[in-house]
């Protein structure tokens, strides 16, 4: 028996969870950038499940039900990625004034800091 291939999905998920817990954004525009990247990130996680489904069906000595299970997870994650596409527009809509001030500050960024909200 080998020690393993080094691919343990739960290890990568644990790293992501820890990163989220320790996340200290440098301003809300950084949060916006993260939110805008969320659909692509979720699509990549979905793609991992798609790869595992395909490989389970064609390369690994597994029953079809296992490949089908990976494929079901892929479909759910793909739908989550599609749903995440709405969040950037929501973020931009509800923070429209904040974003406008950031993108076009009155008398420059230093002057805008005078509003210590």
C-alpha positions as CSV (number, residue, x, y, z in Angstrom):
1,X,0.0,0.0,0.0
2,X,1.3,3.4,-0.9
3,X,1.4,6.4,1.5
4,X,-1.0,8.3,-0.8
5,X,-0.9,10.7,-3.7
6,X,-0.9,13.8,-1.6
7,X,-4.4,14.9,-2.8
8,X,-6.6,15.1,0.2
9,X,-9.6,17.4,-0.5
10,X,-10.3,17.9,3.2
11,X,-6.8,19.3,3.7
12,X,-7.3,22.0,1.1
13,X,-10.8,22.7,2.4
14,X,-9.4,23.1,5.9
15,X,-6.8,25.6,4.6
16,X,-9.6,27.6,3.0
17,X,-11.7,27.5,6.1
18,X,-8.7,28.7,8.2
19,X,-8.0,31.5,5.7
20,X,-11.6,32.6,5.9
21,X,-11.4,32.6,9.7
22,X,-8.2,34.7,9.7
23,X,-9.3,37.0,6.8
24,X,-8.5,40.6,7.6
25,X,-9.4,42.6,4.5
26,X,-7.6,45.8,3.7
27,X,-10.8,47.7,3.1
28,X,-14.2,46.8,1.6
29,X,-12.9,47.1,-2.0
30,X,-10.8,44.0,-1.3
31,X,-14.0,42.3,-0.1
32,X,-15.7,43.3,-3.4
33,X,-12.8,41.8,-5.3
34,X,-13.2,38.6,-3.4
35,X,-16.9,38.6,-4.0
36,X,-16.4,39.1,-7.7
37,X,-14.0,36.2,-7.8
38,X,-16.3,33.9,-5.9
39,X,-18.3,32.5,-8.9
40,X,-15.0,31.5,-10.6
41,X,-13.7,29.9,-7.4
42,X,-16.8,27.9,-6.8
43,X,-16.8,26.8,-10.5
44,X,-13.2,25.5,-10.0
45,X,-14.3,23.5,-6.9
46,X,-17.2,22.2,-9.0
47,X,-14.7,21.3,-11.8
48,X,-12.7,19.2,-9.2
49,X,-15.8,17.1,-8.7
50,X,-16.4,16.8,-12.4
51,X,-12.8,15.6,-12.9
52,X,-13.3,13.1,-10.0
53,X,-16.6,11.9,-11.6
54,X,-14.9,11.4,-15.0
55,X,-11.9,9.7,-13.6
56,X,-14.0,7.5,-11.3
57,X,-16.0,6.4,-14.3
58,X,-13.0,5.7,-16.6
59,X,-9.8,5.2,-14.6
60,X,-10.4,4.2,-11.0
61,X,-11.7,0.7,-10.1
62,X,-15.0,2.1,-8.8
63,X,-18.6,1.3,-9.3
64,X,-20.8,3.7,-11.4
65,X,-22.7,4.9,-8.4
66,X,-19.5,6.5,-7.0
67,X,-19.0,8.4,-10.3
68,X,-22.6,9.4,-10.3
69,X,-22.3,10.7,-6.7
70,X,-19.3,12.9,-7.7
71,X,-21.4,14.1,-10.7
72,X,-24.3,15.0,-8.5
73,X,-22.0,17.0,-6.2
74,X,-20.5,18.7,-9.4
75,X,-24.0,19.7,-10.5
76,X,-24.9,21.2,-7.1
77,X,-21.6,23.1,-6.9
78,X,-22.1,24.4,-10.5
79,X,-25.5,25.7,-9.4
80,X,-23.9,27.3,-6.4
81,X,-21.3,29.0,-8.7
82,X,-24.2,30.3,-10.9
83,X,-26.0,31.6,-7.8
84,X,-22.8,33.4,-6.6
85,X,-22.8,35.4,-9.9
86,X,-25.6,37.5,-8.4
87,X,-23.6,38.6,-5.3
88,X,-21.3,41.1,-7.0
89,X,-24.2,43.0,-8.4
90,X,-26.0,43.0,-5.0
91,X,-22.8,44.2,-3.3
92,X,-22.3,47.0,-5.9
93,X,-26.0,48.0,-5.6
94,X,-26.2,48.2,-1.8
95,X,-22.8,49.9,-1.5
96,X,-23.1,52.1,-4.6
97,X,-22.3,55.3,-2.7
98,X,-19.4,53.8,-0.8
99,X,-17.9,52.5,-4.0
100,X,-18.4,55.8,-5.8
101,X,-16.5,57.6,-3.0
102,X,-13.7,55.2,-3.2
103,X,-13.4,55.4,-7.0
104,X,-13.9,59.2,-7.1
105,X,-13.0,60.6,-3.7
106,X,-13.8,64.3,-3.1
107,X,-10.5,66.2,-3.1
108,X,-8.5,62.9,-3.1
109,X,-8.3,59.9,-0.8
110,X,-6.6,61.8,2.1
111,X,-9.3,64.5,2.2
112,X,-12.0,61.8,2.1
113,X,-10.6,60.2,5.2
114,X,-11.9,63.3,7.0
115,X,-15.2,61.4,7.2
116,X,-14.1,59.1,9.9
117,X,-17.1,56.9,9.8
